[in-house]
Amino acid sequence: MVIAERNRAAAERLTSAHVEPPSFIRPEAPLGVVACGYLDALLQGDQRRALEVIREAIEASTPVKDIYVHVLHPCQYEVGRLWQLRQLSTAEEHYCTAVTQMVLSQLYPLIGNADRAGRRLVATAVDGNRHEIGARFVADFFEMAGWDTFYLGASTPAQDAIDEAVHRAADVLAVSATLDDHLASVGDLVAAARADERCRDVVVLVGGQPFGVDHDLWRQLGADGSAPTAEQAVRVAEQLLAAPR
């Protein structure tokens, strides 16, 4: 029922007047100039310059978290927007994403937190979702908050994700969906987790573009919560774990 309703809504949007979504990049925003430089390098296919933009920001003592929030996150959304508008090809979108994944790998050694939270997260993109960078963002923000994280990557089958959450004694299983087409798989994973006695105490968080459009969708699919950003996902998880269940 949820998927059918969203398909009808999508059809209505396609037949309505076209309104181009605004850019996610604004020069006046925090680190907006850095974001503009990084995005321009991506769009020009200049990997070295993109890496140099980030390196210069680090050398200027810009906090890594700020680079995630104000540069990488909005630029990745902007790449997706340009792809949806057919101003970027699929190959170009994949290239931009691959460069950002490289940046994340280089930043990872800098996000360690000496104060461990004593909590564990398993994060993945739902089965069928090959856009894994959202789940990677989530895992990295939990790592910055002192959690032990286990990032499974793209398109993980539901049972494998559940088994890994059990194996790792995870407090939270975070699942990312990029398109409406992935929602059936999210629902299947949540249902399987709910039916598995081993996951009785595991909090299931869901996120991604569809949940930003319909803010009640996570509830309809049976998850414990959702958040519009990776940073907010940490706060939601901590609140859920602190509340009586």
N, C-alpha and C positions, 0 to 999 in steps of 0.2 A: 504493500500500500504506500509506504514512504517513497519508494523508487518511482512508482507510477505517478504520484502527485508531483514529484520533482520533474519528471519528464514532461508533464503537461505545462508546468510553469516555464520550463525551458522553451517549449514550443511557442508559448505566448510571447516570450521575450524576443524570439526570432522573427515573429510577425509584427512586432511593435516597431515604432520609429527607432532608428539606430542612434544610439548615444555613445560616443567614444569615451571609454573610462579615462579619467585623468592620470597623468604620469605619477609614479611613485617617487620620482626623484625631483627634489626642489633644492636649488642652490642655497636658499636661505635657511634650510633646515640644519640641525646639528650635523656637523661633518658633511654638509651638503656639497661643498666644493670637492672633497675627497671622493664622495659617491659619484659626482659627475665625471671626475677624472677616471675613476675605475670603470664606470659604465662605458665611457667613450673608448677606453682601451679594449674592452671586451668586444664592442661592436665593430671596432677596426681590426679585430683579429690579432691584436698585439699582446700576446701572453706575457712577454717580458715586461712591457710597460705596466700591465695590470698588476703584476707581482711587485714591481717597483713602487707603485702608488701605495700599496699596503705596507711595504717595508718602510717607506718614508713616514707613514703614519705611526708605525711602531717606534721608530727612532725618535719621533717627536713626543714620545711618552703618552700616546693616545691609549687609553685602556682597551684591552682586547675585547671586552664586552661591548664597548661603544662601537668598535669596528663591526662586530656582528650586527648590532641593533641598527646602526645608522648608515652602514655602507653595504655590507653583504646582503642583509635581509631585504632592504628596499630594492637593491639592484637585481636580485633574483626575481622579485615580484615584477619589476619593470621588464625584464627579459621575457617573462611569461606573458605580460600584457602585449608586448610587441609581437610575440608569436601568435597570440590570439587574434591580433589585428592583421595578421599575415604580412607584417613588415619584417619579420625574421622567418627564415626557413627552419624546418625541423633540425637540419644539420647545424645551422648557426645557433639555435637554442641549445642543442647538445654541447656545442663547443663552449659557449659561455658558461654553462653549468659545470662542464669538466674543469674549466679554469678555476671556478669558485671552489670546487671540491679540492683542487690542488692547494688553494690558499688555506682552506680549512685544515688540511693535513699539516701545513707548515705552522699554523697558529696553535695547533693542538698542544704541543709541548709547553705553551705559555699559559694554558688555562688551568693548570693544576691548582688545587686548593689544599693547603696543609691541614686545615680544620675539616676533618671528615665528618659527615653527617650520620654515618651509620645506617644509611639507606641504600637500596639497590634499584636500579632501573634497567629494564630491557626495552629497547626502542627499535622499531622496524617500520618499513613501508608495507602496507597490507598486500596480500596475494594479488597479483595483477598490476600493482603500482610500481612502475620502474623509475619513478621520480623519487629518488631516495634522499634528496638533500634536505627536505623538511624534517625527516626523522633524524638526520645527522645534526641539524641545528638543535633539536630538542635534546638529544643525548649530550651535546657539548654544554648546553646551559645547565643541565643537571650536574654535569661534571664540575662546572664552575661553582656550583652550590655545595660541593663537597660529597656528592653522591658517587657511588661506584656504578659505572654504566657499562652496558653491554649492547653495542649497536650492531644489529643484524643485517642492515643494508636493505636492498630493494626486494620487492615481491616475495616475501616469506610466507609459505603456506601456514594456514591458521594453526594447525596442530603442532607444527614445528615451533612456532612462536610461543605457544602455550607451554610446550615441553621445555623450552629454553627458560621461560620465566620460572617454571618450577625448579629446574636444575640450578638456576642461579639464585634461588630463594629471593626473587624480586618482590619488592614492595609495590612497584608500579610497572605495568605493561603499557607502553605508549605506542599507538598505532597511527600511521599517517596515511591519508587518502588525498589524492590530488584532483581527481575527476569524479563526477557523479557516477560514472561507470564502476567505480571502486566501492560504492556504498554497500552493495549486496555482500561483498566479501567482508567488509567491516562488520555488518550485521551477523554474518556467519561466525566470525571470530569471537565476537562478544557472546553470542549464544553458546558457543562451544566452551568458552571460559566459564560461563555461569553454570554449565552442566558438569564441570570438572571439579570434584570435591577438593582437589589439590590447590585450586585457585580461589578457595573460599575467602582468603584474606588479601588477595591481589587486587589493587585498584587498577581499573582499566580506563585509560585516557585515550581519546581520539582527537584528531586534529587534521587540518588541511583546508584547502579552499572551500569545499562544500559546507564545512562547518562555520566558516566565516560569513556565508550567505544566509544560512538558516541557523540561527543561534540556539534553537531548541532541538536540532537534529540529533545531537548526541544522546539526548534523553529518549527520543523515539527509537533509537537503535539499541538502547539498554546499557550504554556505557555509564561510568561513574562521573564523568566530567569531560570538559573540553576547554581549550583556551585559544585565543586568537594569535598568540605569539609563543615562541619557545620560552621566553623569559617568564611570561605569565603562567605557563604550564607548570613551572616549578612551584609557584605559590599555590596554584590549585591543588597540586598533589600533596603539598604539605598540609593544607587545610583539610583535605579529605582524610588524610592519615591521622590527623589530630582529633577528628570528630568521632563520636561513637558510631559504631557500625552494627 
